[in-house]
């Protein structure tokens, strides 16, 4: 879940005169880059701690209350951000960590719900359309946040987004139901259709989990390793490539609104197209579940890595780099129809918990990758960037090979309801 709690107003770069007359008293904090980095990273430390816990609780208590509670708490905390900043950096860091803890349960709870609602032949497009919403939401939030900052001042970014989140949560608790069997408005035909197709999955898990069997499961390790490697590449593209363009090509991507938005638009559209195509192949029985997951994982991991390797050899063309970056972030979305959905294929009863585990590994990759890039580039600019690109590509190739070798598309024995826990 993209965090919308990082307005540009924190940097202190905007003078008071950039605000309207009624907002001249809006505070501007001249924090150092190091302080800003600590504030922003504190969210991810909290975010990583509740991934597995969120998945476990959603399987035990239900995805609806866990997801709704997590987002409601996130929205309330977002409303408090300007006050925390006024109290001091320590308060802001603590609130950011709490925000991460609250948001960490959302994606695992979402997977728990999808396992109960998405029929196998519609799963790819339904889940990928939802994932596209996150990407389009990021694009829209960045656009709107800039307008709000210029017209009302940066604190209103938090007030408006937090308020919208609270209203959304009200709709969530009133309109969403845990599973088709308890939904009062869908037709009996649709209810029977979904329930019958998902009957083989079994019910949600209880208090105990087959942790030993999970730890020995090669298909689960295949997803975990592939997620780590893919997220390494994703964060490399998202955070380090703009830095490469600024330091090496002397081109600030953020100053060009159209170019900076292309990767987000491409990624969102890529998710939707990948989901539609994956379900088409499954419905027409062109390929089996395992083959479809491996095909889309291969496309989403290999092609972006190749684009990344090409960057050091295309000269000083910032346009060509933007094109490669956009293509890479568009095509990496194909993993949404591969390794991401594969959690539900192999263990629908534990999908939320498993996503929490693999997401934790992905977050670790997101923390390590920028640090590794910084270390390599600090030694030698040109060679360092080339080595960083090669490292990212090599990791993705390894993750893909491991996933193709050991990935599966069938429910594992330890994930069946009749298995002794």
N, C-alpha and C positions, 0 to 999 in steps of 0.2 A: 504494500500500500504506500503510495507516494505521500510523503509528509508535506503538507501545505503550510508549515509553520516556520518558514525561513524567508521572511521578506527582506528586500534589499535595504530597508531602513536601518537594520542592525549595523551595517558597515560604517554608518556615519559619513558616507560619501556625499549625501544629498544636503545641500545647504538649506537653511530655513526658508529662504526666499522661493524655493521650488514648491512650497506648499501655498494653498490659498490663504487669504488674509485672516480668515477666522481660525486658521490652524497654525499660527506662528509659534504657539507655545508647545508644539509637539517636540518631544525630546529626540535628540540625535546623539547616539553613543559612538564615540571615537575609539572603538576597541581595536586592538591589534589583530593582525591576520591570525596569529596563534590563538588568541582568545576566541575569535570567531570559529576557528576550527574545532576547539574544544567544545564550544556550545553546540555546534552542529553535530559533532560525532557522538555526543552524549545521548542523543536520540537512538542511535543505532545500537549502543551498548544495552540500553533498556529493551529495545526491539528484539534483540537476539535472545533475551532471557525467557520470554514468554511464548516463544513459537511452539515448542513441544508441549508446554503446559496448556496452551490454548487448544491444541489439537486433542489432547487427552480430555480436557473438560468438555469440549464440544461433543466428543463421542459419548461421554458419560451423561451430560446434562442436556445436550441438544445444541445444534449449531445456531439456532435462532437467538436464544438468550445470551449466548457467549458473544456472538458477533455484535448484536445490538448493544450489549453492555459495554463492550470494548470501544465501539464507536461513540457511544454517548459520553463515556468518560473522556475520550479523546477530544470531543467537541467542547466539553466543559473546560478542560485544561487549556485548550486553544484560546478560549475567551479570557483566560487569566494571564496569558503571555505578556501583554504590555505591562501589567502590574508587577510581574516577576522581574522584568527587565528594569523597572524603576527601582525595585528593592536591591538589585545588584546582580552581578554575574553568577554568584553561587546559587542564588534562588532560581535563576534562569536555567542553569545547568541541571539542577534538581528537577525542575518542572519538565524540561526536555526529556530527561531519563524516564520520568513517570509517563510522559506522553508515549514514549517508545514502548514501555511496558503495556500500556493500554492498547496500542495499535498492533502489538505483536500477536494478539489472539485472532485477528480479523481474517487473514487468509486461511489459516488452518480450519477455522469454523466454517468458512465458505466452502471448503472442500468436503467437509462433513455433510453439508447441505446438498451439494452437487451429487454426492454418492446416493442420496435418497430421491433425487428429483430427475437426474439426467439419464434417459435411456441410452444404452451403449451406442446405438447408431446415430444419436443426436448429440452425444457428449462433447465431441470435439468442437462443433460450432457454438454450442451454448456456452461452454467454458471460455472459449477464445473470444467470443463477443463480449463477455464480462471482463476479460483481461484487457481487451481493447478499450473498454470504458475507463480503466485506470490510466492508460496512456493518453487518451483524449482529455481526460480530466486534468492530467498534469499540464498539458498544453493550454487548456482553457484557464486553469488556475494561474499559471504564469502570466498569461495575457491580461486577465482581469486584475491580478494583484498589482501589476504595473500601473494600470489605470487608477485603481483605488489609491495607491501611494501618491500619485500626482494630484488627485482631486480632493481626497479626504485626509490623507496622511497614513503612514504605515500601520498604526494601531488598528485602524478600521479593517485591515486585511484579516486580522484575527477575530475581530468582533463579527464581521459578516460571515466569514467561513465557519466560525464556531457556531453562530446562530443558525446557519443553513444546516449544519450537521445535526444540531438538536432537533430541528423540524423534521429532518429526514429520519431520525431515530424514532420519532413519534409515528410516522407513517410505517416504518419497519415493524414495530411492535403491533400495530393495528392490522396490517395487511398481509404479513408474511406468516406462513405456517411451516412447521417442522418437516412434514412429509405429506404426500398426496392423500394418505388415508385420513388425515385429520383436517383437510381443507374443505370448508363448507360450500365453496362456490364453484369448483370445477365440476364438469359433467361426470356422470358415473362411467361413461365410456372412456374418457381420458384418464380417470383415476384407475380404472381396471387395466388400461393399456400400460401405464407407468409401473404400477405395482407388480403386474405379471412379469414384465421384462426384468425387473430388479429383484424378484423373489429369491433367485439363487444366491444372492449376496449375503443373506442373513440379516439379522438385526444389529443395532449398534453394540459396541463392546461394553463390558462391565468394568468393575474396578481393576481387575487384573489384566495384564498385557503379556503376550508371548515374547518377552524381550530377548530371551536367549535365542529363540528361533529367528527373530528379526535380525539379530546380530550375525547369524550364520547365513542369512539369505543373500545369495549372490545377485538375484534380480534387484533387491533393494539397494545393495551396495553399488550396482551398476547405475541406478538412478541418482544415488547420492553423489558419486564421483562425477557423473556427467553434469549434475546441477552445480557442483563446486566449480568445475572448469568453465561451464557456460557463463556463470555469474562473474567469474574472473574476467572473461572477455567482455561481458556486458558493461561492467563497471569501468573497464579499461576504455571502452568506446565512449562511455558517457562522461567520464571525469577527466581522463588523461588526454584524449584526442583534442579537446578544445585547448588544453594546456600546450600540447605539441604545436598546434596551429599558431598560438600566441607567441611561444618562445622561439620556434624555428622558422615559421613562415611569416611571423609578425602580422597575423590576421586575427582580430578579435571577433569570434563567431557570435558572441552575445550582442554585439553592436548592430548586427544585421538580423532583424526580426524574422524575415522570410526564411533565410538560410538556417537560423537556429531552430525554427519550428519544423522544418522538413523531416528530421529524424523522428520526431514524435508522431507526426502524421503518418509517415511511412510505417512505423512500428505498429500503430493501431490498425491500419488497413491490412498489414501483413498478417496480424493475428486473425482477423475475420476471414481472409482468403484461405489461410492455412486450415482453419477449422472447417470451412465449407468443403475444401478439397479432400481432407482426411475422411470426413463422413461419407463423401461421395464414393471414395475408393472402398470403404468398408461396406456400404450399402450395396454396391455393385459386385461385391466379393472379388474385386480385382486383386486385393491383398488381404492377408489376415491382420489381426490386431497388432501382433508383435512386429510384423513387417512394416506396417504403416507408422508405428511409433518410431522405429529405427530409421525409416526413410526420412521423416520430417526432422528427427534429431540430427541426422547426418547433414541435411541441407542447412539447418539452422546453426550448426556448429562449425562445419567445414568451410562453407563459402565466406562467412564473415572473417574467418581466420585468414583466408587467402587474400581478401581485400585489405586486411590489416598489414600483411606482409608486403603488399604492393606499395604502400604509402611511402617508405623511404626511397623508392626508386622512381618516383614520378616527378622529381624536380621540385620547383618552388611554386607549383600551381595550387593556390588555395581552393580554386573552384573544383579541381579534380579531387582534392582531399575531402571536400564537403560531399561530393557525389559518392565517393567510396564510403564515407561515414554514414550517409543516408541509406545506401544500399545495404551496408552491414547491419545497421539497426533495424532495417525493414526485414531482412531475411532471417536474422536471429530470432524473430518472433515465431518462426516455424517450429521452434522447440516447444511452443505452447501446445501443438498438436502431437508432440512426441513425449519427451521425458516428463513434462509437467502433468499431463493427464494420466501417465502410466501408473501413478500412485493408486488411482482408483481401479485400474485394470487388475493389478496384482493383489490388492487388499482393500476392497471398498469399505469394510467394517472399520478399518484403521486409517482411512485416507487422510483425515485431519491430523492425526498424530504423526503419520509418516511425512506429510508435507512440513509439519513443524520441525522434524529432524533435518530433512534435506534443506529447508530454508535456512536453518541455523548454519549449516555448512556454507550455504551461498552467501550469507551475511559475513561470515568469516573471510570468505574470498574477497568480498567487497571492501573489507577493512585492510586486508593484506596487499591487494593489488596496487592501490595508489602508493602505498609505502614502498613496495618493491620498485615501482617505476621511479619514485623519487630517489632511491638509493642508486639505481643504475644510471639515471640522468645526471646525478651530482658528480659522477666520476668523469664522464665525457659526454657532451651534449648529443652529438650525432651518433656516435657508437652506442651510447646508452639507450637512446630511443630505438635504434635498430634491434638491440638485444631485448628490450622490453617487448617489442612487437613479436620477435621470434619466440620468446618465452610464452607469451599468451597463446600463440598459434600452436606451439608444441603441446601445451597443456590441453588444449581443445582436441587435438589429434589423439592424445592418449585417452582422454575421457570418452571420446567417440568410439575408439577401438574397444575399450572395456565395456561400454554399453552395448555395442553390437554383438560382442561375444557372449555376454551374460544376461542381457535384458530379456524380459518375458512379457507376454500379453495375456496370460491366464492367471486366475486366482490361485495364490499359493496355498499349500496344505495348511500352514499355520494360521492362515487368515479365514479359514472356514469356520462356521458357527459350531459345527459338531466336533471341532478339535478340542481336546482337553487342555485347559489353560494351566 
